[in-house]
Amino acid sequence: MITISSILLAIDDPMYPESSNEAYYIYFVDVTITGVFIMEALLKIISVGFMFNGPDSYMRQSANLLDLLVIVLSSFSFSGSQ
């Protein structure tokens, strides 16, 4: 998923008209990938706990904090678009 997301970043062109097929498909795949990342985070939170379930809790791991930041920022990018 990360590789696909990176490829989309490379081929995305801000000069595409918003009504073009390319822009639509890139948007659709981007939303789908973000949904997969959200589901991964939710499953991880359910399995290890959010914060107060010991040293392996979701919010106590720096990699998970980075993942959460990326998810939140990519979710904000969808507000008001398409």
C-alpha positions as CSV (number, residue, x, y, z in Angstrom):
1,M,0.0,0.0,0.0
2,I,2.8,2.4,0.8
3,T,4.4,1.7,-2.6
4,I,1.2,2.3,-4.4
5,S,0.6,5.5,-2.5
6,S,4.2,6.6,-3.4
7,I,3.6,5.9,-7.0
8,L,0.4,7.9,-7.0
9,L,2.3,10.8,-5.5
10,A,4.8,10.6,-8.3
11,I,2.3,10.5,-11.1
12,D,-0.2,13.0,-9.6
13,D,-0.1,16.2,-11.5
14,P,-1.7,19.3,-10.1
15,M,-2.3,20.5,-13.7
16,Y,-4.9,17.7,-14.3
17,P,-8.3,19.3,-14.6
18,E,-10.4,18.1,-11.7
19,S,-13.0,16.6,-14.1
20,S,-10.4,14.5,-15.9
21,N,-10.4,10.7,-15.6
22,E,-6.9,10.7,-14.3
23,A,-7.7,13.0,-11.4
24,Y,-10.8,10.9,-10.6
25,Y,-8.9,7.6,-10.5
26,I,-6.0,9.0,-8.5
27,Y,-8.5,10.5,-6.0
28,F,-10.4,7.2,-5.8
29,V,-7.3,5.1,-5.2
30,D,-6.0,7.7,-2.7
31,V,-9.2,7.5,-0.7
32,T,-9.1,3.7,-0.8
33,I,-5.5,3.6,0.4
34,T,-6.3,6.0,3.2
35,G,-9.2,3.8,4.2
36,V,-6.9,0.8,4.4
37,F,-4.5,2.7,6.6
38,I,-7.3,3.8,8.9
39,M,-8.5,0.2,9.2
40,E,-5.0,-1.0,9.9
41,A,-4.7,1.6,12.7
42,L,-8.1,0.7,14.2
43,L,-7.2,-3.0,14.2
44,K,-3.9,-2.2,15.9
45,I,-5.6,0.0,18.5
46,I,-8.1,-2.8,19.2
47,S,-5.4,-5.4,19.5
48,V,-2.9,-3.5,21.7
49,G,-5.0,-0.8,23.3
50,F,-5.0,2.9,22.7
51,M,-2.9,4.3,25.5
52,F,-3.2,2.8,29.0
53,N,-2.7,-0.9,28.2
54,G,1.0,-1.1,29.0
55,P,4.2,-0.3,27.2
56,D,3.0,-1.7,23.9
57,S,-0.1,0.4,23.7
58,Y,-0.7,2.2,20.3
59,M,0.1,5.7,21.5
60,R,3.3,4.7,23.3
61,Q,5.1,3.6,20.1
62,S,6.8,6.3,18.1
63,A,6.1,4.5,14.7
64,N,2.4,4.4,15.5
65,L,2.4,8.1,16.3
66,L,3.9,8.8,12.9
67,D,1.3,6.5,11.3
68,L,-1.5,8.4,13.1
69,L,-0.1,11.7,12.0
70,V,0.1,10.6,8.4
71,I,-3.5,9.3,8.6
72,V,-4.8,12.5,10.1
73,L,-3.0,14.7,7.6
74,S,-4.1,12.6,4.6
75,S,-7.7,12.6,5.9
76,F,-7.6,16.4,6.1
77,S,-6.6,16.6,2.5
78,F,-9.9,15.1,1.4
79,S,-12.0,17.8,3.1
80,G,-13.5,20.0,0.4
81,S,-12.0,18.2,-2.5
82,Q,-13.8,16.4,-5.3
